Amino acid sequence: MITKFNDLECQQRRIRSQLEKNILAVLDHGKYIMGPEIEILEKQLADFTGVKNAISCASGTDALLLSLMAQGIGPGDIVFTSPFTFIATAEVIQLLGAVPVFVDIDPTTFNIDPGKLLKAISAITTGESSGHPLPQGLSKNCKPKAVIAVDLFGLPADYMAINRIAQDHNLFVIEDAAQSFGAEYQGKKACSLANVGCTSFFPAKPLGCYGDGGMCFTNDDEMAAVIESIRVHGKGTDKYDNIRIGINGRLDTIQAAVLLAKMSIFAEDIELRQQVARRYQKLFSGIDSLTIPQEPADCKSVWAQFSILARDTEQRDHIQKELNKMDIPTAIYYPKPLHQQKAFAHLGYQKGSFPASEDAAGRILSLPMHPYLEASQQELITESISLAI
Ligand SMILES: *Cc1c(COP(=O)(O)O)cnc(C)c1O
């Protein structure tokens, strides 16, 4: 039996006829740009998340970019985010000429640590970087404007704490829910937990299409209207009336058609992911030298990844090599935190600036994880790991 890191083929077999029907419908009506499936999908996902407005777009990266642009983020604005995430989260901040200020993670959830966010804010207010590492040459004119919290591996960040801090300091909060669509926090769905929620439909995400795609969610009607305008070149009353600078950021109709088919089994997929995660947790319960991911009591993760921590880098690399020999695929998300990437070298952060992120990067290993992973495969994976350590 072949163990796959993510099994999109198996999922496709389940909904193949619906997929074909939906795609053929697009070929028949020919409305490839902003066809009827777009509005149907937006309505369906707005209902699913319990958010008033859902605006589809071309990728998760564009969802983040549209949200920042709609809030007017630009040069001189400080945006706080985690250094332990995919590059896109911080890339969009830099693209707009704003300053990414990294805030370390909580080592148990891998999500931004609200206590450290407070420290970062106070370091900026006092200009005293001894309390929290700040980018070099930060001008006094730079003002904190927003936070992008990331729901890493499908687990929502601590929005009660984050939103409270944001309210006290007048910060706009974006939820990077690229990995957490379908997850829950205190009974509320991911994408509904901040001023704007952004998700990605990249194929490997919990809800993926067959290309690139994304969506913004917000209860703020004015914000939704601005995002919608920026999505299509800053359109006003029509696309040849341009009232602001925007982008070409639409979702393709054919991808919306794929997503509508995927939504027919999405709730079931989430439950299966939960079962797979619980099975891993049980199988790992006798193995002491590894740290196994757990959900905080008020969260339901959608388990985009099942990421364990080895004792140290040497053990992690050894486990990966041994699993590789058994044809068991694994991945390292993320081997290098963003503050250590060349793209952000200009910020002047050092090794040691964000110890929890650096420690996680050195020890983390993501195991095969998808709704259709079988118990026997999971037993093989955990047995192979316990033999390797
Ligand atoms: C995938 C991802 C993105 C970007 O989504 P794309 O659709 O690939 O542009 C942003 N943030 C995080 C945390 C992601 O995992």
Ligand as a Chemical Component Dictionary entry (heavy atoms), coordinates in Angstrom:
data_LIG
# 
_chem_comp.id                   LIG 
_chem_comp.type                 NON-POLYMER 
_chem_comp.pdbx_formal_charge   0 
_chem_comp.three_letter_code    LIG 
# 
loop_
_chem_comp_atom.comp_id 
_chem_comp_atom.atom_id 
_chem_comp_atom.alt_atom_id 
_chem_comp_atom.type_symbol 
_chem_comp_atom.charge 
_chem_comp_atom.model_Cartn_x 
_chem_comp_atom.model_Cartn_y 
_chem_comp_atom.model_Cartn_z 
_chem_comp_atom.pdbx_ordinal 
LIG C1 C1 C 0 -0.773 28.716 1.444  1  
LIG C2 C2 C 0 -0.625 29.856 2.362  2  
LIG C3 C3 C 0 -0.759 31.177 1.945  3  
LIG C4 C4 C 0 -0.856 31.582 0.492  4  
LIG O1 O1 O 0 -1.894 30.997 -0.200 5  
LIG P1 P1 P 0 -1.762 30.870 -1.812 6  
LIG O2 O2 O 0 -3.146 30.459 -2.216 7  
LIG O3 O3 O 0 -0.741 29.813 -2.080 8  
LIG O4 O4 O 0 -1.392 32.187 -2.338 9  
LIG C5 C5 C 0 -0.700 32.188 2.891  10 
LIG N1 N1 N 0 -0.509 31.910 4.193  11 
LIG C6 C6 C 0 -0.362 30.650 4.644  12 
LIG C7 C7 C 0 -0.176 30.411 6.098  13 
LIG C8 C8 C 0 -0.395 29.578 3.743  14 
LIG O5 O5 O 0 -0.232 28.336 4.195  15 
# 
loop_
_chem_comp_bond.comp_id 
_chem_comp_bond.atom_id_1 
_chem_comp_bond.atom_id_2 
_chem_comp_bond.value_order 
_chem_comp_bond.pdbx_ordinal 
LIG C1 C2 SING 1  
LIG C2 C3 SING 2  
LIG C2 C8 DOUB 3  
LIG C3 C4 SING 4  
LIG C3 C5 DOUB 5  
LIG C4 O1 SING 6  
LIG O1 P1 SING 7  
LIG P1 O2 DOUB 8  
LIG P1 O3 SING 9  
LIG P1 O4 SING 10 
LIG C5 N1 SING 11 
LIG N1 C6 DOUB 12 
LIG C6 C7 SING 13 
LIG C6 C8 SING 14 
LIG C8 O5 SING 15 
# 
